[in-house]
Amino acid sequence: MTARSHLRPSNDPAYVPRADATEDTYRQLGFKCGLEIHQQLATSRKLFCRCPTRRYQSGDDFDAQLVRHMRPTLSELGEYDGTALMEFKTRKNIVYRIKGETACTYDIDDTPPFAINRDALAIAMEIALLLDTSLVGELHITRKQYLDGSIPTGFQRTAIVGIEGEIPIAAHPVRIIQLSLEEDSCREVSDVGHERTYTTDRLGTPLIETVTYPDLRTPAEAAETAQYLRYVARSTGKVNVGIGAARQDVNVSIDGGTRIEIKGVQHIRWIPELTHNEAFRQSALLRIRDELVKRVPDPGTWSSERADLAPEDAPAALELSDDAFVVAVRLPQFGGLLASFTSPGRSFADEISDRLKVIACIEKPNLTTSEDATSPVAAADWATIARRVGASDGDGLLLLWGSADDMPTAIETVDERCRWAFDGVPNETRKAMPDGTTVFERVLPGPDRMYPDTDSAPIPIDDAMIAAARDALPPTPVFEQMARLRAWKVPDDTHAFILRRNLFGTVERLVDDLELDPSFAGTLVGHRLRHVSGDGPVDGERVVRVVDDALRRGLTLDALQALVPAAVVEPDATFDRLLERIGYRSAEPPAVFDALDRLWSELHDEDASPDLVKRRILGSLRPLALGNVPLSGLAAQIDARQARRADASTNEEARR
């Protein structure tokens, strides 16, 4: 199929780009945001079995496949969760690719859970204390339904560890609702049509989920809070790092809107754009609602009309496959609204198309509208379709296509989404996209998906466990670390790296034990190591040891800027080997200054600019001066000589 799905609108006049938004912009919207931060814990075994963690497989590397079909179950109150019903409607085949070394019969619910991983519980308690939450007196394990197939059992085991905490950010305190310990889900390999494929290598890895109240008033505050929570977890030194080890879900609402959960936020730097655009998406949907209510005073009387098109009646320009089933749909009083802006590059038609992809399992492109200026369907064909469904000027028209088996669900999905437009913003979970927009993922889960786990007994949290968790806490809380870095005048652009990699203790030892200038120590760690460390851990002890050795040998600070990165790149190299690597040559200061005298005589030229002469001399002297004489001292000597030369020249001209 080559048909474009629908119109890609330009920005709406009411939309304010994030670069132009102010705190007042978000205040007028009634912006509210809360976070759900997921962080894997660094344990050797999974949470409820004895399989190893952090042994990932490729999507094509597996020993067995398992296929399942998920069905919803009634809650204890005799109700179905809306998300579970939606997933059941998709008729998905869920395929699990299993590697023997990373999975067992517990993963597929053929074995009851093992006793909970006590190492994971201890780490979760430490982080809960760092967030100033109150630890529960007894751990109760519950089941949370997930019928998207991400967990083969259809539910996730989770337990609340701490409740009602608080953290400080620059603008104001942010309240913590709870911290939970739970098992991680499968990794998705693909999701096309009615088949979704997962690997089970990540399944069951211990994970904490930290949930905040909707206290965040701007997108910038949301990102700052996410960073702070990440720093807190990493300050323990007991969490996994790297791709997939931490994930953010972001909840956003505005006045008149509703809570929308944005899932799959892979990077904290995405949060500001995603939350900004979601706020304006809700604002746009509210304006669409207001317009619809004007046009249709009694929404209960509204209904769509459809007409099935025979293959020969479908517009040839769509270039559909021979087995495609095509339906024309009339949406009364939706004229002009299908192309209405919702977020940058997206329109209300996307709201429908996204749901067709997820619920009816019809891959995109799956529809086109009469309001799409780039639609391959000609105006004459639209006129014929309008007559076919009895459309008038104020109606919206769309064509959708797919298999005949999927079309009943597709028609129901279109009708449902348009009916919800009369209410404004429907409750839903949306998937984060790298461009800062979101797409529909599923209906927002409700409380009916939670119920007790009858396979797991409660676990008392006694005083000895709490005392052990307190004893394991980092000596300096994260908010104090941030304050110390600011007081030391360590450059702001180093803070994220230092805190994220848990290197504050390293900077502190360089300052307190080795008496380095705080700003220099922070820059050494935060700038020099950031560019060579990659995603792996940084051995802070080795950094301190190399700096100590260099200072004991009387090397200058210039040498540290080369030595410390080299020590991280080559963790097993001896100190002498590192000196060779950076090109160090032992020389007494007089020898360096003698070389300066020779170069000054050779290089200073009346026709060359002073800056060029200085660069040439310093470049030539650096191999000999590195570690022996501060380059700043040599630069100062050159400046002094050039100043004396300039004064002499001025005096000579004056005498003439």
C-alpha positions as CSV (number, residue, x, y, z in Angstrom):
1,M,0.0,0.0,0.0
2,T,1.3,3.4,-0.8
3,A,-1.6,5.5,0.5
4,R,-0.7,8.1,3.1
5,S,-2.7,7.8,6.2
6,H,-3.9,11.4,6.6
7,L,-3.0,15.0,6.9
8,R,0.1,16.1,8.8
9,P,-1.0,19.6,10.1
10,S,1.2,22.6,10.7
11,N,1.4,24.0,14.2
12,D,-1.9,25.3,15.6
13,P,-1.9,29.0,16.5
14,A,-2.7,28.0,20.1
15,Y,0.4,25.8,20.3
16,V,3.5,27.3,22.0
17,P,6.8,25.7,21.2
18,R,8.6,24.6,24.3
19,A,11.5,27.0,23.6
20,D,9.0,29.9,23.9
21,A,7.1,28.5,26.9
22,T,7.4,30.0,30.4
23,E,6.2,29.0,33.8
24,D,3.1,31.2,33.2
25,T,2.4,29.1,30.0
26,Y,2.1,26.0,32.1
27,R,0.2,27.8,34.9
28,Q,-2.5,28.8,32.5
29,L,-2.8,25.3,31.2
30,G,-3.1,23.9,34.7
31,F,-0.1,21.6,34.0
32,K,0.4,18.7,36.5
33,C,2.9,15.9,36.2
34,G,3.9,12.9,38.3
35,L,6.5,10.2,37.6
36,E,6.8,6.4,37.9
37,I,10.6,5.6,37.8
38,H,11.6,2.0,37.3
39,Q,15.1,0.9,38.2
40,Q,16.6,-2.5,38.0
41,L,18.5,-3.7,41.1
42,A,22.0,-5.2,40.8
43,T,21.4,-8.7,42.1
44,S,22.8,-12.0,40.7
45,R,19.4,-13.8,40.7
46,K,15.9,-12.9,39.7
47,L,13.2,-11.8,42.2
48,F,11.1,-15.0,42.6
49,C,13.3,-17.7,41.1
50,R,17.0,-18.6,40.9
51,C,17.7,-17.7,37.3
52,P,20.6,-15.4,36.6
53,T,20.1,-11.7,35.7
54,R,21.7,-9.5,33.0
55,R,22.3,-12.3,30.5
56,Y,20.6,-11.0,27.5
57,Q,19.9,-12.8,24.2
58,S,19.3,-11.6,20.7
59,G,15.8,-11.9,19.3
60,D,16.9,-14.8,17.1
61,D,18.8,-16.7,19.9
62,F,16.5,-19.0,21.7
63,D,16.0,-22.7,22.7
64,A,12.2,-22.9,22.6
65,Q,9.1,-20.9,21.7
66,L,5.9,-20.7,23.6
67,V,2.6,-19.3,22.3
68,R,-0.1,-18.0,24.5
69,H,-3.5,-16.2,24.2
70,M,-4.4,-13.9,27.1
71,R,-7.9,-13.8,28.6
72,P,-9.1,-11.3,31.3
73,T,-10.3,-12.5,34.7
74,L,-12.7,-11.0,37.1
75,S,-11.4,-9.0,40.1
76,E,-12.5,-9.8,43.6
77,L,-15.3,-7.3,43.1
78,G,-16.5,-9.1,40.1
79,E,-15.3,-6.5,37.6
80,Y,-13.0,-6.6,34.5
81,D,-10.2,-4.2,34.1
82,G,-10.6,-2.0,31.0
83,T,-7.1,-2.6,29.8
84,A,-7.5,-6.3,30.0
85,L,-10.7,-6.2,27.9
86,M,-9.0,-4.1,25.3
87,E,-6.0,-6.5,25.0
88,F,-8.4,-9.4,24.7
89,K,-10.2,-7.6,21.8
90,T,-6.9,-7.6,19.9
91,R,-6.8,-11.4,19.5
92,K,-3.0,-11.4,19.7
93,N,-0.8,-14.4,19.5
94,I,1.8,-13.9,22.1
95,V,5.1,-15.6,21.3
96,Y,7.8,-16.1,23.9
97,R,11.4,-16.9,22.8
98,I,13.1,-18.7,25.7
99,K,16.7,-19.3,26.4
100,G,17.3,-22.2,28.9
101,E,20.0,-20.4,30.9
102,T,17.8,-17.4,31.7
103,A,14.4,-18.9,32.3
104,C,12.6,-21.6,34.3
105,T,9.2,-23.0,34.8
106,Y,8.3,-20.2,37.2
107,D,8.4,-17.7,34.3
108,I,5.6,-19.5,32.5
109,D,3.5,-20.1,35.7
110,D,4.2,-23.8,35.9
111,T,5.9,-23.5,39.3
112,P,4.9,-21.4,42.3
113,P,7.2,-18.5,43.2
114,F,10.4,-19.2,45.2
115,A,11.0,-17.1,48.3
116,I,11.6,-13.5,47.5
117,N,15.2,-12.4,46.8
118,R,16.3,-11.0,50.1
119,D,19.2,-9.0,48.6
120,A,16.7,-7.2,46.3
121,L,14.4,-6.5,49.3
122,A,17.4,-5.0,51.3
123,I,18.3,-2.7,48.4
124,A,14.7,-1.6,48.0
125,M,14.5,-0.8,51.7
126,E,17.7,1.3,51.4
127,I,16.4,3.4,48.5
128,A,13.0,3.8,50.3
129,L,14.9,5.2,53.3
130,L,16.8,7.6,51.1
131,L,13.5,8.9,49.8
132,D,12.4,9.5,53.3
133,T,9.4,7.1,53.0
134,S,8.0,5.1,55.9
135,L,8.8,1.4,55.6
136,V,5.8,-0.9,55.8
137,G,5.7,-3.2,58.8
138,E,4.8,-6.2,56.7
139,L,5.4,-6.9,53.0
140,H,2.4,-8.1,51.1
141,I,2.9,-9.4,47.6
142,T,0.1,-8.7,45.1
143,R,-0.6,-9.5,41.5
144,K,-1.0,-6.7,38.9
145,Q,-2.7,-7.8,35.6
146,Y,-0.8,-7.3,32.3
147,L,-2.6,-8.8,29.4
148,D,-0.4,-7.2,26.8
149,G,1.7,-10.4,27.0
150,S,4.8,-8.7,28.6
151,I,4.5,-11.2,31.4
152,P,3.6,-14.8,30.5
153,T,1.6,-15.4,33.6
154,G,-0.7,-12.4,32.8
155,F,0.3,-10.7,36.0
156,Q,3.2,-9.1,37.7
157,R,4.1,-9.8,41.3
158,T,4.7,-6.5,43.2
159,A,5.0,-5.4,46.8
160,I,4.9,-1.9,48.4
161,V,8.1,-1.3,50.5
162,G,7.8,2.4,51.5
163,I,5.0,5.0,51.5
164,E,4.7,8.8,51.8
165,G,8.2,10.3,51.3
166,E,9.6,13.5,50.1
167,I,12.5,14.7,48.1
168,P,13.9,18.3,47.5
169,I,14.3,19.8,44.1
170,A,15.3,23.4,43.3
171,A,11.8,24.8,43.2
172,H,10.0,23.0,46.0
173,P,9.7,19.6,47.7
174,V,8.1,16.7,45.7
175,R,6.1,14.1,47.6
176,I,6.6,10.4,47.0
177,I,3.5,8.2,47.0
178,Q,5.2,4.8,47.3
179,L,8.2,2.7,46.4
180,S,7.5,-0.9,45.3
181,L,9.6,-3.9,44.6
182,E,8.5,-5.9,41.6
183,E,9.6,-8.2,38.8
184,D,10.6,-6.8,35.4
185,S,8.7,-7.8,32.3
186,C,9.8,-9.4,29.0
187,R,11.7,-7.6,26.3
188,E,9.6,-7.0,23.1
189,V,11.1,-8.2,19.9
190,S,8.3,-7.2,17.5
191,D,4.6,-6.4,17.3
192,V,3.1,-6.7,13.9
193,G,-0.6,-7.5,13.1
194,H,-1.9,-10.2,15.4
195,E,1.5,-11.4,16.6
196,R,3.6,-10.0,19.4
197,T,7.0,-11.6,20.2
198,Y,9.0,-11.3,23.4
199,T,12.3,-12.7,24.9
200,T,12.2,-13.8,28.5
201,D,15.8,-13.0,29.5
202,R,14.9,-9.8,31.4
203,L,11.7,-11.3,32.9
204,G,11.8,-11.5,36.7
205,T,14.8,-9.1,37.2
206,P,14.3,-7.3,40.5
207,L,13.0,-3.8,39.9
208,I,11.9,-0.9,42.1
209,E,9.1,1.5,41.0
210,T,9.1,5.0,42.6
211,V,5.8,6.9,42.2
212,T,5.5,10.6,42.9
213,Y,2.4,12.7,43.5
214,P,1.5,15.1,40.6
215,D,3.5,17.9,42.2
216,L,5.6,18.8,39.2
217,R,4.4,22.1,37.7
218,T,6.6,22.4,34.6
219,P,8.3,20.0,32.1
220,A,11.7,21.1,33.5
221,E,10.7,20.2,37.0
222,A,9.7,16.7,35.8
223,A,13.1,16.1,34.2
224,E,14.9,17.5,37.3
225,T,12.9,15.2,39.6
226,A,13.6,12.1,37.3
227,Q,17.3,12.9,37.5
228,Y,17.2,13.3,41.2
229,L,15.4,9.9,41.7
230,R,18.0,8.3,39.4
231,Y,20.9,9.8,41.4
232,V,19.3,8.5,44.7
233,A,19.1,5.0,43.3
234,R,22.6,5.0,41.9
235,S,24.1,6.5,45.1
236,T,23.7,3.1,46.7
237,G,26.0,1.5,44.1
238,K,23.5,-1.4,43.9
239,V,21.5,-0.8,40.8
240,N,22.1,-1.7,37.2
241,V,23.1,0.9,34.7
242,G,23.1,1.0,30.9
243,I,20.4,0.7,28.2
244,G,17.1,-0.7,29.6
245,A,18.2,-0.7,33.3
246,A,16.1,2.4,34.1
247,R,12.8,3.4,32.5
248,Q,10.5,6.4,33.1
249,D,6.7,6.5,32.9
250,V,5.3,10.1,33.0
251,N,1.8,11.1,34.0
252,V,0.5,14.4,32.6
253,S,-2.8,16.3,32.9
254,I,-4.1,19.8,32.5
255,D,-7.2,21.6,33.8
256,G,-10.2,20.0,32.2
257,G,-8.1,17.1,30.9
258,T,-7.3,13.8,32.5
259,R,-4.3,11.8,33.6
260,I,-2.4,10.4,30.6
261,E,0.4,7.9,31.2
262,I,3.3,8.2,28.8
263,K,5.3,4.9,28.8
264,G,8.6,3.9,27.3
265,V,10.4,7.2,28.0
266,Q,13.9,5.8,27.3
267,H,15.9,9.0,28.2
268,I,15.2,11.6,30.8
269,R,16.1,14.3,28.3
270,W,13.0,13.3,26.4
271,I,10.7,14.2,29.3
272,P,10.4,18.0,28.8
273,E,9.3,17.8,25.1
274,L,7.0,14.8,25.7
275,T,5.2,16.4,28.7
276,H,5.0,19.8,26.9
277,N,3.4,18.3,23.8
278,E,1.0,16.1,25.9
279,A,-0.2,19.2,27.7
280,F,-1.0,20.9,24.4
281,R,-2.5,17.7,22.9
282,Q,-5.0,17.7,25.8
283,S,-5.7,21.4,25.2
284,A,-6.3,20.7,21.5
285,L,-8.7,17.8,22.3
286,L,-10.6,20.1,24.7
287,R,-11.1,22.6,21.9
288,I,-12.3,19.9,19.6
289,R,-14.8,18.8,22.3
290,D,-16.1,22.3,22.7
291,E,-16.6,22.6,18.9
292,L,-18.4,19.3,18.8
293,V,-20.7,20.2,21.6
294,K,-21.7,23.3,19.7
295,R,-22.5,21.3,16.6
296,V,-24.2,18.4,18.4
297,P,-26.0,19.6,21.6
298,D,-27.1,16.1,22.5
299,P,-24.1,13.8,21.9
300,G,-26.2,10.8,22.9
301,T,-28.0,11.1,19.5
302,W,-24.7,10.9,17.5
303,S,-23.8,7.9,15.5
304,S,-21.5,7.1,12.6
305,E,-22.6,5.6,9.2
306,R,-20.6,3.1,7.2
307,A,-20.7,1.6,3.7
308,D,-18.7,-1.3,2.5
309,L,-17.0,-0.8,-0.8
310,A,-16.5,-3.6,-3.3
311,P,-12.9,-3.9,-4.5
312,E,-13.9,-2.4,-7.9
313,D,-15.5,0.6,-6.1
314,A,-12.4,1.4,-3.9
315,P,-10.3,4.3,-5.3
316,A,-7.6,2.8,-7.5
317,A,-5.1,5.4,-6.3
318,L,-5.0,3.6,-2.9
319,E,-3.1,0.7,-4.5
320,L,-4.5,-1.7,-2.0
321,S,-3.9,-5.5,-1.9
322,D,-6.4,-7.7,-3.6
323,D,-7.7,-9.1,-0.2
324,A,-8.1,-5.6,1.4
325,F,-11.6,-4.9,2.7
326,V,-12.5,-1.2,2.4
327,V,-15.1,0.7,4.4
328,A,-16.2,4.3,4.0
329,V,-17.3,6.0,7.2
330,R,-19.4,9.1,7.7
331,L,-18.7,11.0,10.9
332,P,-21.6,13.5,11.3
333,Q,-20.5,17.1,12.2
334,F,-16.8,16.1,12.2
335,G,-16.1,18.2,9.2
336,G,-12.8,20.0,9.5
337,L,-12.0,18.3,12.8
338,L,-10.2,15.2,11.4
339,A,-7.3,17.4,10.3
340,S,-7.4,19.5,13.5
341,F,-4.0,19.9,15.2
342,T,-3.3,17.7,18.3
343,S,0.5,17.9,18.5
344,P,3.4,18.8,16.2
345,G,2.9,16.9,12.9
346,R,-0.2,15.0,14.2
347,S,-3.9,15.5,13.8
348,F,-7.1,14.1,15.3
349,A,-7.1,11.5,12.5
350,D,-3.9,10.1,14.1
351,E,-6.0,9.5,17.3
352,I,-8.1,7.1,15.2
353,S,-5.3,5.6,13.2
354,D,-3.3,4.8,16.2
355,R,-6.1,2.9,17.8
356,L,-6.8,0.9,14.6
357,K,-3.2,-0.2,14.7
358,V,-3.3,-1.3,18.3
359,I,-6.8,-2.6,18.9
360,A,-7.8,-3.8,15.4
361,C,-4.2,-4.8,14.6
362,I,-4.3,-3.1,11.2
363,E,-0.8,-1.8,10.3
364,K,-0.4,1.7,9.1
365,P,-1.3,3.2,6.7
366,N,-4.8,2.1,7.6
367,L,-7.0,5.1,6.7
368,T,-7.2,8.3,4.8
369,T,-9.6,11.3,5.2
370,S,-11.3,13.7,2.9
371,E,-9.5,16.5,4.7
372,D,-6.0,15.3,3.8
373,A,-4.6,17.6,1.2
374,T,-2.1,14.9,0.2
375,S,-4.5,12.0,0.0
376,P,-4.2,10.0,-3.2
377,V,-8.0,9.8,-3.4
378,A,-9.3,12.3,-5.9
379,A,-11.9,14.9,-5.1
380,A,-14.3,13.2,-7.5
381,D,-13.9,9.9,-5.7
382,W,-14.6,11.6,-2.4
383,A,-17.8,13.1,-3.9
384,T,-18.9,9.6,-4.9
385,I,-18.1,8.2,-1.4
386,A,-20.0,11.1,0.2
387,R,-23.1,10.3,-1.8
388,R,-22.7,6.6,-1.0
389,V,-22.8,7.3,2.8
390,G,-25.2,10.2,2.6
391,A,-22.7,12.8,3.8
392,S,-23.4,16.5,4.0
393,D,-21.0,19.5,4.0
394,G,-20.5,19.4,7.8
395,D,-19.6,15.8,8.0
396,G,-16.2,14.1,8.2
397,L,-15.3,11.3,5.8
398,L,-12.7,8.6,6.0
399,L,-11.8,5.4,4.3
400,L,-10.2,2.6,6.2
401,W,-9.0,-0.8,5.0
402,G,-7.8,-4.1,6.3
403,S,-8.7,-7.7,6.5
404,A,-12.4,-8.6,6.6
405,D,-11.9,-10.4,10.0
406,D,-10.5,-7.2,11.5
407,M,-13.1,-4.8,10.1
408,P,-15.8,-5.3,12.8
409,T,-13.3,-4.3,15.5
410,A,-12.0,-1.4,13.3
411,I,-15.5,0.0,12.9
412,E,-16.2,-0.3,16.6
413,T,-12.8,1.4,17.3
414,V,-13.5,4.4,15.0
415,D,-17.0,4.9,16.5
416,E,-15.7,4.6,20.1
417,R,-12.9,7.1,19.6
418,C,-15.2,9.7,18.0
419,R,-17.8,9.3,20.8
420,W,-15.1,9.9,23.3
421,A,-14.2,13.2,21.5
422,F,-17.4,14.6,22.9
423,D,-15.9,14.1,26.4
424,G,-12.5,15.7,25.7
425,V,-9.5,13.6,26.7
426,P,-10.0,9.9,27.1
427,N,-8.0,8.0,29.7
428,E,-5.2,6.1,28.0
429,T,-1.6,5.0,28.1
430,R,0.5,6.5,25.3
431,K,3.9,5.4,24.0
432,A,6.8,8.0,23.8
433,M,8.3,8.7,20.4
434,P,11.8,10.2,19.9
435,D,10.4,13.3,18.3
436,G,8.6,14.3,21.4
437,T,5.1,13.2,20.4
438,T,3.2,10.1,21.6
439,V,1.0,7.4,20.1
440,F,-1.9,5.4,21.6
441,E,-0.7,2.3,23.4
442,R,-3.7,1.0,25.5
443,V,-6.5,2.0,27.7
444,L,-5.3,3.3,31.1
445,P,-5.4,0.5,33.7
446,G,-7.8,0.8,36.6
447,P,-7.6,-0.4,40.2
448,D,-9.5,-3.6,39.3
449,R,-6.3,-5.2,38.0
450,M,-4.7,-5.5,41.5
451,Y,-5.4,-8.4,43.8
452,P,-3.5,-10.4,46.5
453,D,-1.0,-13.1,45.5
454,T,-2.3,-16.3,47.2
455,D,1.1,-18.1,46.5
456,S,3.1,-15.7,48.7
457,A,3.0,-15.3,52.5
458,P,3.4,-11.9,54.1
459,I,7.0,-11.0,55.1
460,P,7.5,-9.1,58.4
461,I,9.9,-6.1,58.2
462,D,11.5,-6.2,61.6
463,D,13.8,-3.8,63.4
464,A,16.9,-5.8,62.5
465,M,16.2,-5.5,58.8
466,I,15.5,-1.8,59.1
467,A,18.8,-1.2,61.1
468,A,20.8,-3.1,58.5
469,A,19.3,-1.0,55.7
470,R,20.1,2.2,57.6
471,D,23.7,1.0,58.1
472,A,24.1,0.5,54.4
473,L,23.1,4.0,53.4
474,P,25.6,6.3,51.5
475,P,27.3,8.6,54.0
476,T,26.1,11.8,52.2
477,P,22.5,12.1,50.9
478,V,22.1,13.1,47.3
479,F,20.6,16.6,48.1
480,E,23.7,17.3,50.2
481,Q,25.9,16.1,47.4
482,M,24.3,18.5,45.0
483,A,24.6,21.4,47.6
484,R,28.3,20.6,48.1
485,L,29.0,20.6,44.4
486,R,27.4,24.0,44.1
487,A,29.3,25.4,47.1
488,W,32.6,24.1,45.6
489,K,31.8,25.9,42.4
490,V,32.1,22.7,40.4
491,P,30.7,23.5,36.9
492,D,27.0,22.7,36.6
493,D,27.5,20.6,33.4
494,T,29.6,18.1,35.5
495,H,26.9,17.4,38.1
496,A,24.8,15.0,36.1
497,F,27.8,12.7,35.3
498,I,29.2,12.8,38.8
499,L,25.9,12.0,40.5
500,R,24.7,9.5,37.8
501,R,27.9,7.5,38.0
502,N,28.0,7.7,41.8
503,L,31.3,9.6,41.8
504,F,30.7,12.2,44.4
505,G,32.7,10.2,46.9
506,T,35.6,10.2,44.5
507,V,35.5,14.0,44.2
508,E,35.1,14.4,47.9
509,R,38.3,12.3,48.6
510,L,40.2,14.3,46.0
511,V,39.3,17.5,47.8
512,D,39.4,16.3,51.5
513,D,42.2,13.8,51.4
514,L,44.4,15.0,48.6
515,E,43.7,18.7,49.0
516,L,42.9,19.4,45.3
517,D,41.0,22.6,44.5
518,P,37.3,21.5,44.5
519,S,36.5,23.1,41.2
520,F,39.5,21.4,39.6
521,A,38.6,18.0,41.1
522,G,35.0,18.2,39.9
523,T,36.1,19.2,36.4
524,L,38.7,16.4,36.4
525,V,36.1,13.8,37.1
526,G,33.0,15.4,35.5
527,H,34.6,16.5,32.2
528,R,37.7,14.4,31.6
529,L,36.1,11.0,32.5
530,R,32.7,11.7,30.9
531,H,34.4,11.5,27.4
532,V,36.2,8.2,28.0
533,S,34.0,6.1,30.4
534,G,31.3,5.0,28.0
535,D,28.3,3.3,29.7
536,G,30.5,1.2,32.0
537,P,31.3,1.8,35.7
538,V,34.1,4.1,36.7
539,D,36.5,2.8,39.4
540,G,36.7,5.8,41.7
541,E,39.3,4.1,43.9
542,R,41.6,3.8,41.0
543,V,41.2,7.5,40.1
544,V,42.1,8.5,43.7
545,R,45.1,6.1,43.7
546,V,46.5,7.5,40.4
547,V,46.1,11.1,41.5
548,D,47.8,10.3,44.8
549,D,50.7,8.6,43.0
550,A,51.1,11.6,40.7
551,L,51.1,14.1,43.6
552,R,53.6,12.0,45.5
553,R,56.0,12.2,42.5
554,G,55.6,15.9,42.3
555,L,53.8,15.9,38.9
556,T,51.8,19.0,38.0
557,L,48.0,19.2,37.7
558,D,48.4,19.3,33.9
559,A,49.5,15.7,34.0
560,L,46.4,14.6,36.0
561,Q,44.2,15.8,33.1
562,A,45.9,13.2,30.9
563,L,46.7,10.5,33.5
564,V,43.2,10.1,35.0
565,P,41.4,9.4,31.7
566,A,44.2,7.0,30.6
567,A,43.8,5.2,34.0
568,V,40.1,4.6,33.3
569,V,40.7,3.5,29.7
570,E,43.4,1.1,30.8
571,P,42.3,-0.2,34.3
572,D,45.1,-2.7,34.6
573,A,48.0,-0.5,33.5
574,T,50.8,0.3,36.0
575,F,51.5,3.9,36.8
576,D,54.7,3.9,34.8
577,R,52.8,2.5,31.9
578,L,50.3,5.3,32.1
579,L,53.2,7.8,32.1
580,E,54.4,6.3,28.9
581,R,50.9,6.4,27.4
582,I,50.6,10.2,28.0
583,G,54.1,10.8,26.7
584,Y,55.6,12.0,30.0
585,R,59.3,12.8,30.0
586,S,61.0,13.5,33.3
587,A,62.8,16.9,33.2
588,E,63.9,19.4,35.8
589,P,62.2,22.9,35.6
590,P,65.4,24.7,34.6
591,A,65.7,22.5,31.5
592,V,62.1,23.4,30.5
593,F,62.8,27.1,31.0
594,D,66.1,26.8,29.0
595,A,64.0,25.3,26.2
596,L,61.6,28.2,26.5
597,D,64.5,30.7,26.0
598,R,65.7,28.9,22.9
599,L,62.2,28.7,21.3
600,W,61.6,32.4,22.1
601,S,64.7,33.3,20.3
602,E,63.8,31.1,17.3
603,L,60.1,31.7,17.0
604,H,59.3,35.3,18.0
605,D,59.1,37.3,14.8
606,E,58.1,40.9,14.2
607,D,55.7,39.7,11.4
608,A,53.9,37.0,13.4
609,S,51.0,37.8,15.8
610,P,51.7,37.4,19.5
611,D,49.0,34.8,19.8
612,L,50.5,32.6,17.0
613,V,53.9,32.8,18.6
614,K,52.5,31.8,22.0
615,R,50.6,28.8,20.5
616,R,53.7,27.6,18.6
617,I,55.9,27.8,21.7
618,L,53.5,26.1,24.0
619,G,52.8,23.3,21.5
620,S,56.5,22.7,21.2
621,L,57.1,22.8,24.9
622,R,54.2,20.6,26.0
623,P,55.8,17.2,25.7
624,L,58.7,18.4,27.9
625,A,56.7,20.5,30.3
626,L,53.8,18.0,30.9
627,G,53.9,17.0,34.6
628,N,57.1,19.0,35.2
629,V,56.1,22.6,34.9
630,P,52.6,24.0,34.8
631,L,51.6,25.0,31.3
632,S,49.8,28.0,32.8
633,G,53.2,29.2,34.2
634,L,54.9,28.9,30.9
635,A,52.0,30.8,29.2
636,A,52.4,33.6,31.8
637,Q,56.1,33.8,31.1
638,I,55.4,34.1,27.4
639,D,52.8,36.8,28.0
640,A,55.3,38.7,30.2
641,R,58.0,38.6,27.5
642,Q,55.6,39.7,24.8
643,A,54.4,42.6,27.0
644,R,58.1,43.7,27.6
645,R,58.8,43.4,23.9
646,A,55.7,45.6,23.1
647,D,56.7,48.2,25.7
648,A,60.2,48.3,24.2
649,S,58.8,48.8,20.7
650,T,56.5,51.6,22.0
651,N,59.4,53.4,23.7
652,E,61.6,53.0,20.6
653,E,58.9,54.6,18.5
654,A,58.5,57.4,21.0
655,R,62.3,58.2,20.9
656,R,62.1,58.4,17.2
